[in-house]
Amino acid sequence: VMTGDVAVAESDAAFKDIVRTMQERRVRALPVVDDAGQVVGVVSEADLLPKEEFRDSDPDRYTQLRRLADLAKAGAVTAEELMTSPVLTTRRDDTLAQAARTMAHARVKRLPVVDEQGVLEGVVSRSDLLKVFLRDDEEIAEEVRREVVSYLFPTPSSTVRVEVHDGAVTLVGRIRDASLVPVAARLVRAVEGVVNVDFELEGREDTTHSADSKAAQS
């Protein structure tokens, strides 16, 4: 889901060039790369604003001590001086859940995507992560059948049908081992695009829809 066509700033990029690139590409932050294309930092609008904020002011000593980093950026003229570093990144083969957790814990809105050498390959944003919920229902159903049902509830001992509506998955049918329902719940929820999972299954222990739903939530 990453965006591959990424605007970047080189380490020696000038302040005005950074602003111009942001305006032209309509982005709020730029990965900063070195000569080898490796990500060394990120420069954002927040990094640029101190120059305007302190442009015509002479901060008192308290402000100088409290906002030392902002004052340093107010005097910065290149991306290397402005950028936030080190920068959090994600890998192309990381799951969306991993990227989402990194964003949530760090409270950032986007992550550079890098390869094994740290070379920039793209950028993934919060809005990119939400695109997965646009997956087609039949595509989700096929993955659940292939990756979950065929392993946990193989025929002929079980007969399970997968139904998906607006990303909500329901497993319907008869199973041999009701103790696998919580495992199935976790695996189905891990499928990209699934928004909820429910069960209408019967087993040897006469497992009911209500009991399975409670097990799935445990």
N, C-alpha and C positions, 0 to 999 in steps of 0.2 A: 504493500500500500504506500510505500515511500514515494516522494517526489524525486525523480532522478535529475531533472533539469534545475540545478541549484545555483543561485547567485552566490558568489563567494567574494571574500576580500583577501588579498595577499597581505602578509605581515607588514609590508612597508606602504600599504595603501594610505593615501592622505585623507584627512578628515572630510573634506568636501566631496571627494570621490566616493567615500562610504555613504554619505548622505544621498548623493546623486543616485547611486546604485539602488539604495533602499526605495527611493521614490519611483525610479523607473520600473523596478521589479515588484513594487507594491508589497514589500516584506518588512517585517519589524526587527529582523535580526539577520546577521550574516555569519556563516562559519568562516573562521580565519585559517588559511592554509599556508604551509611553508613551501619552499621550492619543489619539494617532493610530492606535494599534494596532500600531505598529512595534516589532519586537523589539530591545531595548536590552541584554539580558543574560539570564542564567540563574541561578536560585538553587536549590541542591541541598541534600540532607541534609548533605553535607560542609561546606557554608557555614554551616549552623546549629549544628553540633556544638561548635565552639569556645566558644560561650556556656556550654554545660554543662561542658565540660572545664575552663575557667578560672573557673568560678563561685565556687569557694571556695578558690582558690589564689592565691599571690602569686609569680609566676614570677621566677626570678633573672635577672640581666642577660644571661647567655648565651642563655637561652630567649627573652628579649625581643628580642634582636637576630636570632636564628635564625628566629623565628616571628612576625615583625612583622605580616604579613598576617593570620594567624590571630587575633592579639591584637586587631587592628582589628575583625575580624568579631565577636569576643566582645563588643565594646561596641556593635555595630550594632543598630539597632532597626527599620530599614525595608528593603524589598527593594532599593532603590537602593544602600544601604550594604553589603548582604550579597552582592549578585549578582557573578558573574564576567562581566567585560565587557572588550573586545568578545567577541561570541559567534559561533561558527561556525554557519552556516546552510546550507541547501540549497534549491533551487528545485523547484517542482512538476514541471517538465519535465526535471529532471536524471534521468539513468539510475540504476538501483539500484547499478550498478558505481561510479558517481561518488560516490554517498552512502556506499557501503561503504568506498571508499578514504579519504574524508574522515574517517570514524569511526576507521578503523584507524590512520591517520597521527597523528591527534590523541588517540587512545586515549580516545574518548568513547563512551557507550552510546546516545545519542540526538541528533537534530538537529532544530531548529525548521525548518519548511518555510515559506518566505516568498515573496511575489510580487515584482514588479519594484520596488515602492516599499519593500520590507522589511517589509510588513504580514504578520502571522502568519496562516498558512492551515492549519497542522497540525503534527504532530510525527511523525517517523519514527524507529523504534528498531531495534536489532539484530534483535529477533524479527520485526519487520515485514518486514525485508529477506529473511528466510528464508521468508516466505509464498509467494514466487514459485516455490519448488520444489514447491508443491502444485498447480501448473498441470496440467490434464488432458493426457495424452499426445497425444491427437488434436489438441488445440489447439496444442501445440508442433509437431506434425508439419505441420499446415496452414501455420503461419508459416514453417517451414523450406522447404516447397514453394514458397510464394509469394515469400518474400524472398531465398532463396538459390538453390534449384534452378532456378527458372524463368529466372533471370538468367545463372547460370554454365553450366548444362547444358540449354539449350533443346532441345526436340524439333524435327526428327526426328534430328538428328545425335547426340543422347544420349538414353538411356532410363534414368532414375534413379528408384528407388523409395525413399521415406522410411519408415523403421520407427522407432518410439519405444517404449521399455519402461522404465517408472519413471524417465523423464527422460533416459535414455541413447538417443542418436540414432545410427542406422546408415543410411548411404546405400548402396544396393545397385543394381548395374546396369552399363551400359556407357557410357563417356564418350569424347569425341573428343580432349580435351586433358587429359592427366594432370597437367600442370603446375599446373592450377587446384585440385588437391586441397588443398594447404596453405592457399590462400585460402578454400576452402569450410570448412575446419576452423575457421579464425578466425571466420568469419561465423556458423557454426552455434553455436559456443561463446558468441557474443554474444547469442543468443536467450535471453530470460528463461526460466528454469526448466530449462535444459539442464545436466545434470550430467556428461555425457561425450559424445564423438563418435567414431565408428569408421567404417571404409569397407570395403565389399566391392565394389570397382569394377574393371572391366577396360577398358583403352583400347587405342589403336593400338600403344602400346609394350608391350602385354601386362603392364600394371601389375597386380601381385599385391596381395592383402589385406595382406601383411606390409609391402611397400614403401610402400603408401599410408598405413598406420598410422604408419610412421616419418616420412613426409613431413608428416603431420598434426601430429606432435609437434614439428616443427622450427620 
